[in-house]
Amino acid sequence: MILDADIKAQLAQYLQLMEGDILLKVSAGTDDVSREMLALVDELATMSSQIKVEKTTLHRTPSFSVNRIGEETGVTFAGVPLGHEFTSLVLALLQVSGRAPKVDQKVIDQVKKIKGEYHFETYISLSCHNCPDVVQALNLMSILNPGISHTMIDGAAFKEEVESKNIMAVPTVFLNGESFGSGRMTLEEILAKMGSTTDASELANKDPFDVLVVGGGPAGASAAIYAARKGIRTGIVAERFGGQVMDTMGIENFISVKYTEGPKLAASLEEHVKEYDIDIMNLQRAKRLEKKDLIEIELENGAVLKSKTVILSTGARWRNIGVPGEEEFKNKGVAYCPHCDGPLFAGKHVAVIGGGNSGIEAAIDLAGIVKHVTVLEYKPELKADEVLQKRLYSLPNVTVLTNAQTKEITGTDKVNGISYIDLESGEVRHIELQGVFVQIGLVPNTDWLSDTVELSRFGEIVVDKHGETNIPGVFAAGDCTDSAYKQIIISMGSGATAALGAFDYLIRNS
C-alpha cells in the first residue's frame, strides 16, 4: 500500500465527488519509480469504480495521463505525484471527471478563448511548495482548452533530462520546447505571460474607493477585511496575493495554529478576503502615488486608481548579496528557496550565505539532502537562535565560516564556486561547489515611493501609532514599514491598525 491509512481515508471522500468516469493511461517500465507509480495507479483504481486503467506507451516512462473516456485531456504526470503534488493529482482526477474548478468564470473564459497549440512541461521536486500552484494551473488549462497540454515532470525521476536542460531551480516551465518561466506562477500570471491581461481602461474607469489597499500579503488582507467590515468601499490591488508568505515553508509561530505552510495560509487569506465586498485587482503593480483632492495610485499598465485613503502594504523581497555572478547564475546554481531547489543539489556541495535564522534553517534542511554545506557569515558570530545553532553544529557535513565576506560567485554556464574574503587575515579564498543559497534577509518594496512618503534609512515607510504616514490619508502596514519586528502575526495586527486609522481619518475628514 503506497498511501497511508489517513491519506487513503481522506482520498476516499474526495473520490466520491467525481462526476464521471476517467481513464488513466499508464506507461511503465521495470524501474523502481515505475513500480511505485503502478502501485499508486492500482490503488486509485481499487478505490473508485469510476477510475479505469489502460497500459500504453507515452512520451516519457514512467508516466501516466488522466483522461475522460474517449477523450484526451492533455494532463500527464511523469513520475509519482506524491508529496506536495498529491493535491495536484487529486484535483486532476476531480476536474477531468467533470467537477467544476473553484476559479472565477472570467478566468475560465480567458483560458477557453486561447487559440493555437500550447504544450507545457513543468519540472518540479516533490518537496517544492511553490510547484503545485503551477502544476494545478496548467493542468486546469489543459482540461479547459483542447489546444493546451501539460506534463508534470519529477526532476528526481528524470535526472538526465534535468541535467541536459541545466535546470537548477523549480518549478521550471517549458512551452513548446522553449523556456517559459520559473518560480511560482498563478493561473492569472500564466495567462498574463501569454498575453491575456486585464484591460487598463477597465481599471481606470472604477469609481473612487474609500480605502484602497496596495499589497496582498497578511497586512494587506487584514487591512482590507477590517475596512470592508466597516461597510465602506474597499479595494485591494496586488502584484500577487499572499506576498512573501507564498515563499515561506513551515510556520510554527502563528498563534493558535501549531503548524501551517505559507501557500496554505495565503490561500486562506484570499478566501477570507473574498467573503467580503472587496474589489480585488490581482497581478497589478503600483508605480506612483500622488495626493490630490483624492489619492491617486498609478499602475504599471497606466491605469490610475483613486481613493479617499490608501493603505500601503507592499511587503518585502529577498535581499540580494550584490556580488558578481549572483544575477548571472540566478536559477543556474544561485537559489533563494532551499525547500524548492534543494533536491536538485542532491549529492553536491553548496553554500548558504547568511547566519541568521533563515540561513541556518536552510543549512540544516540542505544538510539532509546534499553532500556538504558551507555557511558563510559576514560577522564574527552567527545571529541565529541558539537552538538552531546547536542543531547545525551537530551535523557532520556542515562547515561554518564566520568573518567571511562574499566576493564573487563563479561559474561558466552554471555555478562552480564561490570566492570570499577572510576578514581576519584579508586573504581571498575560493571554494569549489555547485550551488549557492542566499539567505540574508529582506528589503522593503518601497523603491517606487522614495519621492513621496517619508522613508527610514533602510527604505522602510515611517508610520505613527495609527499606521499613518507623513501624508494625510496615506497609511502603511506590515514588512514595508519601520515596525521593530517582521512577523506574519505582527503584519496582520498592523494591517488592522492601519484600516482602523483610515476609517477614523474618513470620519474626521468627511
C-alpha positions as CSV (number, residue, x, y, z in Angstrom):
1,M,0.0,0.0,0.0
2,I,1.6,3.2,-1.2
3,L,-0.8,5.6,0.7
4,D,-1.1,5.6,4.4
5,A,-4.4,5.0,6.1
6,D,-5.2,8.6,7.0
7,I,-4.4,9.9,3.4
8,K,-6.4,7.0,2.0
9,A,-9.4,7.8,4.1
10,Q,-9.3,11.5,3.0
11,L,-8.8,10.5,-0.6
12,A,-11.9,8.2,-0.5
13,Q,-14.0,11.1,0.5
14,Y,-12.7,13.2,-2.4
15,L,-13.2,10.4,-5.0
16,Q,-16.9,10.3,-4.1
17,L,-17.1,13.8,-5.6
18,M,-16.1,12.6,-9.1
19,E,-18.9,13.2,-11.6
20,G,-17.9,10.9,-14.4
21,D,-15.6,8.0,-15.4
22,I,-11.9,8.7,-16.1
23,L,-9.2,6.7,-17.8
24,L,-5.6,6.6,-16.6
25,K,-3.2,5.6,-19.4
26,V,-0.1,4.2,-17.9
27,S,3.4,4.0,-19.4
28,A,5.6,1.9,-17.1
29,G,9.0,0.1,-17.2
30,T,10.7,-2.2,-14.8
31,D,12.5,0.5,-12.7
32,D,11.6,1.4,-9.1
33,V,9.8,4.6,-10.0
34,S,7.6,2.7,-12.4
35,R,6.8,0.1,-9.8
36,E,5.9,2.9,-7.3
37,M,3.8,4.6,-9.9
38,L,1.9,1.4,-10.8
39,A,1.2,0.8,-7.2
40,L,-0.3,4.2,-6.8
41,V,-2.4,3.9,-10.0
42,D,-3.7,0.4,-9.0
43,E,-4.5,1.7,-5.5
44,L,-6.5,4.5,-7.0
45,A,-8.4,2.1,-9.3
46,T,-9.4,-0.1,-6.3
47,M,-10.8,2.9,-4.5
48,S,-13.3,4.0,-7.2
49,S,-15.2,2.1,-9.9
50,Q,-15.1,5.3,-11.9
51,I,-11.3,5.1,-12.4
52,K,-10.2,2.8,-15.3
53,V,-6.6,1.9,-16.1
54,E,-5.1,1.1,-19.5
55,K,-1.4,0.3,-20.3
56,T,0.1,2.3,-23.2
57,T,3.4,4.0,-24.3
58,L,3.7,7.7,-23.6
59,H,6.5,10.2,-24.5
60,R,8.1,9.6,-21.1
61,T,8.3,6.4,-19.0
62,P,7.3,6.2,-16.2
63,S,4.3,8.5,-16.6
64,F,0.5,8.3,-16.8
65,S,-2.1,10.6,-18.3
66,V,-5.6,11.4,-16.9
67,N,-8.3,11.4,-19.5
68,R,-12.0,11.3,-20.0
69,I,-13.3,8.2,-21.6
70,G,-12.7,8.5,-25.3
71,E,-11.1,12.0,-25.0
72,E,-7.5,13.0,-24.3
73,T,-7.3,15.9,-21.9
74,G,-3.6,16.5,-22.2
75,V,-2.9,16.1,-18.4
76,T,0.2,13.9,-17.8
77,F,2.2,13.1,-14.6
78,A,5.8,11.9,-15.3
79,G,6.9,10.3,-12.1
80,V,4.9,9.7,-8.9
81,P,2.9,12.7,-7.8
82,L,3.1,12.4,-4.1
83,G,4.5,14.9,-1.6
84,H,3.3,18.4,-2.3
85,E,2.0,17.2,-5.7
86,F,-0.6,14.8,-4.3
87,T,-3.1,17.6,-4.2
88,S,-2.4,18.2,-7.9
89,L,-3.2,14.6,-8.7
90,V,-6.5,14.7,-6.7
91,L,-7.6,17.9,-8.4
92,A,-6.8,16.5,-11.8
93,L,-8.9,13.4,-11.1
94,L,-11.9,15.5,-9.9
95,Q,-11.7,18.2,-12.7
96,V,-11.2,15.7,-15.5
97,S,-14.2,13.8,-14.2
98,G,-16.3,16.9,-14.7
99,R,-16.1,18.6,-11.2
100,A,-16.2,22.4,-11.7
101,P,-13.0,24.1,-10.6
102,K,-13.1,26.9,-7.9
103,V,-12.0,29.6,-10.4
104,D,-13.7,32.8,-11.4
105,Q,-15.7,32.4,-14.6
106,K,-13.9,35.3,-16.1
107,V,-10.6,33.4,-15.8
108,I,-12.2,30.2,-17.2
109,D,-13.5,32.2,-20.2
110,Q,-10.0,33.6,-20.8
111,V,-8.5,30.1,-20.9
112,K,-11.1,28.8,-23.3
113,K,-10.6,31.7,-25.7
114,I,-6.9,30.9,-26.2
115,K,-6.2,29.9,-29.8
116,G,-3.3,27.7,-31.0
117,E,-1.3,24.7,-29.8
118,Y,0.5,25.0,-26.4
119,H,2.4,22.1,-25.0
120,F,3.7,22.9,-21.4
121,E,6.2,20.9,-19.4
122,T,6.8,21.7,-15.7
123,Y,9.9,20.3,-13.9
124,I,9.2,20.0,-10.2
125,S,10.5,18.4,-7.0
126,L,8.1,16.7,-4.6
127,S,9.3,18.8,-1.7
128,C,8.7,22.1,-3.6
129,H,5.8,24.1,-2.0
130,N,5.9,26.6,-4.9
131,C,5.4,23.9,-7.6
132,P,1.7,22.8,-7.1
133,D,0.3,26.2,-8.0
134,V,2.0,26.0,-11.4
135,V,1.1,22.3,-12.0
136,Q,-2.5,22.8,-11.0
137,A,-2.9,25.9,-13.1
138,L,-1.5,24.3,-16.2
139,N,-3.5,21.1,-15.7
140,L,-6.7,23.1,-15.5
141,M,-5.8,25.0,-18.6
142,S,-5.3,21.6,-20.4
143,I,-8.7,20.4,-19.2
144,L,-10.5,23.6,-20.3
145,N,-8.8,24.1,-23.7
146,P,-8.2,21.2,-26.1
147,G,-5.3,23.1,-27.7
148,I,-3.3,23.0,-24.4
149,S,-1.5,20.1,-22.8
150,H,0.7,19.8,-19.7
151,T,3.1,17.3,-18.3
152,M,4.4,17.5,-14.7
153,I,8.0,16.1,-14.6
154,D,9.5,15.0,-11.3
155,G,13.2,16.0,-11.6
156,A,14.3,13.2,-9.3
157,A,12.8,10.6,-11.7
158,F,14.3,12.2,-14.8
159,K,17.7,13.4,-13.6
160,E,19.4,13.1,-17.0
161,E,16.7,15.3,-18.6
162,V,17.1,17.8,-15.9
163,E,20.9,17.8,-16.2
164,S,20.7,18.1,-20.0
165,K,18.5,21.2,-19.8
166,N,20.6,22.8,-17.0
167,I,17.5,23.0,-14.7
168,M,18.7,24.2,-11.3
169,A,15.5,25.7,-9.9
170,V,11.9,24.5,-9.6
171,P,9.3,24.9,-10.8
172,T,10.8,25.5,-14.3
173,V,8.3,25.6,-17.2
174,F,8.9,25.0,-20.9
175,L,6.4,25.9,-23.6
176,N,6.7,24.1,-26.9
177,G,10.2,23.1,-26.1
178,E,11.4,26.7,-25.1
179,S,11.9,28.1,-21.7
180,F,8.7,29.9,-20.5
181,G,9.4,30.8,-16.9
182,S,10.5,29.6,-13.4
183,G,9.2,30.1,-9.9
184,R,5.7,30.3,-8.5
185,M,3.1,31.4,-11.1
186,T,-0.7,31.6,-10.6
187,L,-3.2,30.8,-13.3
188,E,-3.7,34.6,-13.8
189,E,0.1,35.1,-14.1
190,I,0.5,32.4,-16.7
191,L,-2.4,34.0,-18.7
192,A,-0.7,37.4,-18.4
193,K,2.6,35.9,-19.8
194,M,0.6,34.5,-22.7
195,G,-0.8,38.0,-23.4
196,S,-4.2,37.6,-21.8
197,T,-4.4,40.5,-19.3
198,T,-6.9,42.9,-17.8
199,D,-7.5,46.0,-19.9
200,A,-6.1,49.1,-18.3
201,S,-9.3,51.1,-19.1
202,E,-11.3,48.6,-17.1
203,L,-9.3,49.6,-14.0
204,A,-9.1,53.3,-14.8
205,N,-12.9,53.6,-15.0
206,K,-13.5,52.3,-11.5
207,D,-15.2,54.7,-9.1
208,P,-13.1,56.1,-6.3
209,F,-12.6,53.9,-3.2
210,D,-12.9,54.9,0.4
211,V,-10.0,52.7,1.2
212,L,-7.6,51.3,-1.3
213,V,-5.1,48.7,-0.1
214,V,-1.8,48.3,-2.1
215,G,-0.4,44.8,-1.5
216,G,-1.9,41.4,-0.9
217,G,0.1,39.8,1.9
218,P,-1.0,39.3,5.5
219,A,-1.0,43.0,6.3
220,G,-3.0,43.9,3.1
221,A,-5.5,41.1,3.6
222,S,-6.1,42.1,7.2
223,A,-6.4,45.8,6.3
224,A,-8.9,45.0,3.5
225,I,-11.1,42.8,5.8
226,Y,-11.1,45.4,8.6
227,A,-12.0,48.2,6.2
228,A,-14.8,46.2,4.4
229,R,-16.3,45.3,7.8
230,K,-16.9,49.0,8.3
231,G,-19.2,49.0,5.3
232,I,-17.0,51.3,3.2
233,R,-16.0,50.9,-0.4
234,T,-12.8,48.9,-0.3
235,G,-10.3,47.7,-3.0
236,I,-7.1,45.8,-2.9
237,V,-4.5,45.9,-5.7
238,A,-1.7,43.4,-5.5
239,E,1.1,42.1,-7.6
240,R,0.5,38.6,-6.2
241,F,-1.9,37.6,-3.5
242,G,-0.2,36.2,-0.4
243,G,3.1,38.1,-0.9
244,Q,6.2,36.9,0.8
245,V,4.2,34.3,2.7
246,M,3.9,32.3,-0.5
247,D,7.6,31.6,-0.3
248,T,7.5,30.5,3.3
249,M,7.6,26.8,4.1
250,G,6.9,25.9,7.8
251,I,5.1,28.4,10.0
252,E,5.1,27.3,13.7
253,N,4.6,30.6,15.5
254,F,1.2,31.7,14.1
255,I,-0.7,31.7,17.4
256,S,-3.5,29.1,17.8
257,V,-2.2,27.2,14.7
258,K,0.5,24.7,15.6
259,Y,1.8,24.3,12.1
260,T,0.9,25.5,8.6
261,E,2.6,26.3,5.4
262,G,2.9,29.6,3.5
263,P,0.8,28.7,0.4
264,K,-1.9,27.2,2.6
265,L,-2.1,30.4,4.8
266,A,-2.0,32.6,1.7
267,A,-5.0,30.6,0.2
268,S,-6.9,31.1,3.5
269,L,-6.2,34.8,3.4
270,E,-7.5,35.2,-0.1
271,E,-10.6,33.0,0.7
272,H,-11.3,35.2,3.7
273,V,-11.0,38.4,1.7
274,K,-13.4,37.1,-0.9
275,E,-16.0,36.7,1.8
276,Y,-16.4,40.4,1.8
277,D,-17.4,43.0,-0.8
278,I,-13.8,43.9,-1.7
279,D,-12.7,44.7,-5.2
280,I,-9.7,42.5,-5.8
281,M,-7.3,43.7,-8.6
282,N,-4.6,41.0,-8.8
283,L,-1.4,41.0,-10.9
284,Q,-1.2,44.7,-10.8
285,R,1.9,46.6,-9.7
286,A,1.8,50.2,-8.4
287,K,4.4,52.7,-9.7
288,R,3.3,56.1,-8.4
289,L,1.4,57.7,-5.5
290,E,0.2,61.3,-5.6
291,K,-2.0,63.2,-3.2
292,K,-4.6,65.5,-4.9
293,D,-8.2,66.0,-4.0
294,L,-8.1,62.2,-3.8
295,I,-5.1,60.0,-3.5
296,E,-4.0,58.6,-6.9
297,I,-2.2,55.3,-7.4
298,E,-0.9,54.8,-10.9
299,L,-0.3,51.2,-12.0
300,E,2.4,49.8,-14.3
301,N,-0.2,49.4,-17.1
302,G,-1.0,53.1,-17.0
303,A,-4.3,52.9,-15.2
304,V,-4.9,55.3,-12.3
305,L,-6.9,54.3,-9.3
306,K,-8.4,56.9,-6.9
307,S,-9.3,56.7,-3.2
308,K,-10.0,58.8,-0.2
309,T,-7.4,56.9,1.8
310,V,-4.7,54.4,0.9
311,I,-3.0,51.7,2.9
312,L,0.4,50.7,1.7
313,S,1.3,47.1,2.5
314,T,3.7,46.2,-0.3
315,G,5.8,43.9,1.9
316,A,9.4,42.9,1.3
317,R,11.5,40.7,-1.0
318,W,14.6,38.6,-0.7
319,R,17.7,40.8,-0.3
320,N,20.4,40.2,-3.0
321,I,24.0,39.7,-1.9
322,G,25.0,42.1,-4.7
323,V,28.3,40.4,-5.9
324,P,29.5,39.5,-9.4
325,G,27.9,36.2,-10.5
326,E,24.7,36.4,-8.5
327,E,22.4,37.8,-11.2
328,E,24.3,35.9,-14.0
329,F,23.8,32.5,-12.3
330,K,20.3,33.0,-10.8
331,N,18.4,29.7,-11.4
332,K,21.8,28.3,-12.6
333,G,23.1,27.4,-9.2
334,V,22.1,30.6,-7.3
335,A,18.9,30.0,-5.4
336,Y,16.8,31.5,-2.6
337,C,14.4,28.7,-1.7
338,P,16.1,25.6,-0.1
339,H,12.8,23.7,0.2
340,C,12.1,24.1,-3.5
341,D,15.5,23.8,-5.1
342,G,17.4,21.7,-2.5
343,P,16.6,18.3,-4.1
344,L,18.2,19.4,-7.3
345,F,21.6,19.6,-5.5
346,A,21.4,16.1,-4.0
347,G,25.0,14.7,-3.6
348,K,26.6,18.1,-4.3
349,H,28.4,20.8,-2.4
350,V,26.5,24.0,-1.7
351,A,27.0,27.2,0.2
352,V,24.5,29.1,2.3
353,I,25.2,32.9,2.7
354,G,23.7,34.2,5.9
355,G,24.0,33.2,9.5
356,G,20.6,34.4,10.8
357,N,17.6,32.1,11.5
358,S,16.6,31.7,7.8
359,G,20.2,30.9,6.8
360,I,20.8,28.3,9.5
361,E,17.4,26.7,8.9
362,A,18.3,26.5,5.2
363,A,21.7,24.9,6.1
364,I,20.0,22.3,8.4
365,D,17.5,21.4,5.7
366,L,20.1,21.2,2.9
367,A,22.4,19.0,5.1
368,G,19.9,16.2,4.8
369,I,20.0,16.3,1.0
370,V,23.4,17.5,-0.3
371,K,26.9,16.1,0.2
372,H,28.2,19.2,2.1
373,V,27.0,22.6,3.2
374,T,29.3,25.6,3.9
375,V,27.8,28.5,5.8
376,L,29.3,32.0,5.2
377,E,28.6,34.7,7.8
378,Y,30.0,38.2,7.5
379,K,30.0,38.9,11.2
380,P,32.3,37.2,13.9
381,E,29.3,35.1,15.2
382,L,26.2,33.5,13.8
383,K,23.0,35.5,14.5
384,A,20.6,32.5,14.6
385,D,18.8,31.3,17.7
386,E,20.9,29.1,20.0
387,V,18.6,26.1,19.4
388,L,19.3,26.3,15.7
389,Q,23.0,26.7,16.1
390,K,23.2,23.6,18.4
391,R,21.4,21.6,15.7
392,L,23.7,23.0,13.0
393,Y,26.9,22.2,14.8
394,S,25.7,18.6,15.5
395,L,25.7,17.9,11.7
396,P,28.7,16.1,10.3
397,N,28.5,17.6,6.8
398,V,28.4,21.3,7.6
399,T,31.2,23.8,7.8
400,V,30.7,27.3,9.3
401,L,32.9,30.2,8.2
402,T,32.5,33.5,10.1
403,N,34.2,36.8,9.3
404,A,33.6,35.7,5.6
405,Q,32.7,38.4,3.1
406,T,31.3,37.0,-0.1
407,K,33.3,38.4,-3.0
408,E,32.1,36.6,-6.1
409,I,30.0,33.6,-7.3
410,T,32.0,31.9,-10.1
411,G,30.9,29.7,-13.0
412,T,30.7,29.2,-16.7
413,D,27.2,28.1,-17.8
414,K,26.4,27.4,-14.1
415,V,27.9,27.9,-10.7
416,N,31.2,26.2,-10.0
417,G,32.4,28.0,-6.9
418,I,32.4,31.0,-4.5
419,S,35.2,33.4,-3.5
420,Y,35.2,35.2,-0.2
421,I,37.5,37.5,1.8
422,D,38.6,36.2,5.2
423,L,38.2,39.4,7.2
424,E,40.6,38.3,9.9
425,S,43.6,37.7,7.5
426,G,42.4,39.7,4.5
427,E,43.1,36.7,2.2
428,V,40.8,35.9,-0.7
429,R,39.8,32.3,-0.7
430,H,37.8,30.1,-3.1
431,I,35.6,27.1,-2.6
432,E,34.6,24.8,-5.4
433,L,30.8,24.0,-5.2
434,Q,27.7,23.7,-7.3
435,G,25.1,25.8,-5.6
436,V,24.7,29.0,-3.6
437,F,21.6,29.7,-1.4
438,V,21.3,33.4,-0.5
439,Q,19.6,33.9,2.9
440,I,20.5,37.4,4.1
441,G,17.1,38.8,5.0
442,L,14.6,41.1,3.3
443,V,14.4,44.6,1.7
444,P,11.2,46.6,1.7
445,N,9.3,47.0,-1.6
446,T,9.2,50.8,-1.4
447,D,11.5,51.9,-4.3
448,W,8.5,53.5,-6.1
449,L,7.7,55.7,-3.0
450,S,11.1,57.4,-2.5
451,D,9.9,60.8,-3.6
452,T,6.5,60.7,-1.8
453,V,6.2,59.2,1.7
454,E,8.9,59.5,4.4
455,L,11.2,56.5,4.5
456,S,13.8,55.4,7.0
457,R,17.4,55.0,6.0
458,F,16.6,51.3,5.4
459,G,13.8,52.2,2.9
460,E,11.0,51.4,5.4
461,I,7.9,53.6,5.5
462,V,7.8,55.6,8.7
463,V,4.4,55.4,10.4
464,D,2.8,56.6,13.7
465,K,0.9,54.5,16.2
466,H,-2.2,54.7,14.0
467,G,-0.3,53.4,10.9
468,E,-0.4,56.8,9.2
469,T,2.5,58.2,7.2
470,N,3.6,61.8,6.8
471,I,1.0,62.2,4.1
472,P,-2.6,62.7,5.5
473,G,-4.8,59.9,4.4
474,V,-1.9,57.6,3.5
475,F,-1.4,54.7,5.9
476,A,1.0,51.7,5.8
477,A,1.3,48.3,7.4
478,G,3.5,45.2,7.5
479,D,7.1,44.5,6.5
480,C,7.3,47.6,4.3
481,T,7.1,49.8,7.4
482,D,9.6,50.7,10.2
483,S,8.0,48.3,12.6
484,A,10.5,46.8,15.0
485,Y,9.9,43.2,14.1
486,K,8.9,41.5,10.8
487,Q,6.5,38.6,11.6
488,I,3.2,37.4,10.0
489,I,1.2,37.9,13.1
490,I,2.6,41.5,13.6
491,S,1.8,42.3,10.0
492,M,-1.8,41.3,10.4
493,G,-2.1,43.4,13.5
494,S,-0.6,46.4,11.8
495,G,-3.0,45.9,8.9
496,A,-5.9,46.1,11.2
497,T,-4.4,49.2,12.9
498,A,-4.0,50.9,9.6
499,A,-7.6,50.1,8.5
500,L,-9.0,51.4,11.7
501,G,-6.8,54.5,11.4
502,A,-8.0,55.1,7.9
503,F,-11.6,54.7,9.0
504,D,-11.1,57.2,11.8
505,Y,-9.5,59.6,9.2
506,L,-12.6,59.3,6.9
507,I,-14.9,60.1,9.8
508,R,-12.9,63.2,10.8
509,N,-12.4,64.4,7.2
510,S,-15.7,63.7,5.5
